Amino acid sequence: MEQKSMKRFIILFVLLTTTLAVSSQSLSEMQKYFQNNKDYLDPIEGFYDVEADGDYVTPFVQQKCPKEYLTLIIKKNRGNNFDVYMKDNDGEIDLSDKIKIEKIGETNVYYFYFETSKCRTYLTDNYCHFIAKLQFDYNTAVNFTRNTKRLTR
């Protein structure tokens, strides 16, 4: 019985370690990936300096958020799907569970999904610039702002 428990523990440990290794990569690993695969990358793959701002308006929330500057890394996952990683101020890279990207066929058109929002985006400026405008539904806006008070005028 003890041997079965040990086998289960080892299998679980290996699976967990593999999962964590896939979802968190260092900046140097990412840079090495892009350098080694530069001839095969999809046009949208790479590092992006992002300027994000937003107006959140629902019956409960009317809020203008200040501009935020961050670095996103877009990397092909499998098929026509891409993962988005965010770099924090300490240089750590984390897989974003809020943003997903899907390429539409063999074009330069992509769907961006931010939680419940969907946006079609075209690459412009020689594949190095794009604007993704996303609109939150009510639940996402309340979740994002943590504000459940009804707006009064």
Residue pairs with C-beta under 8 A, 6 or more apart in sequence:
23 94
23 95
24 93
24 94
24 95
25 33
25 85
25 93
26 93
27 87
27 91
27 92
27 93
30 47
30 73
30 75
30 85
30 93
33 75
34 41
34 45
34 46
34 47
41 76
42 76
42 82
42 103
43 108
43 123
43 127
44 74
44 82
44 101
44 103
44 108
44 110
44 123
44 127
44 130
45 74
45 75
45 76
45 82
46 73
46 74
46 128
47 71
47 72
47 73
48 71
48 72
48 73
48 74
49 69
49 70
49 71
50 69
50 70
50 71
50 72
51 67
51 68
51 69
52 67
52 68
52 69
52 70
53 64
53 65
53 66
53 67
53 68
54 64
54 65
55 63
55 64
55 65
56 62
56 63
56 64
56 65
56 136
56 141
56 144
56 145
57 63
57 141
58 138
58 141
58 142
58 151
59 138
59 150
59 151
60 138
60 141
60 142
60 147
60 148
60 149
60 150
60 151
61 141
61 142
61 145
61 147
61 149
61 151
62 151
63 145
63 147
70 86
70 87
71 86
71 87
72 84
72 85
72 86
72 87
72 96
72 99
73 84
73 85
73 86
73 87
73 93
74 82
74 83
74 84
74 85
74 101
75 82
75 83
75 85
76 82
76 83
77 83
80 102
80 103
80 104
80 105
81 100
81 101
81 102
81 103
82 100
82 101
82 102
82 103
82 110
83 95
83 96
83 100
83 101
84 95
84 96
84 99
84 100
84 101
85 93
85 94
85 95
85 96
86 93
86 94
86 96
87 93
88 94
98 114
98 115
99 112
99 113
99 114
100 112
100 113
101 110
101 111
101 112
101 113
102 110
102 111
102 113
103 109
103 110
104 110
104 111
104 120
108 122
108 123
108 127
109 120
109 121
109 122
109 123
110 120
110 121
110 122
110 123
111 118
111 119
111 120
111 121
112 118
112 119
112 120
112 121
112 132
112 134
113 119
114 134
114 136
114 140
115 136
115 140
115 143
116 136
116 137
116 139
116 140
117 134
117 135
117 136
117 137
117 140
119 132
119 133
119 134
119 135
121 130
121 131
121 132
122 130
123 129
123 130
124 130
136 144
142 148
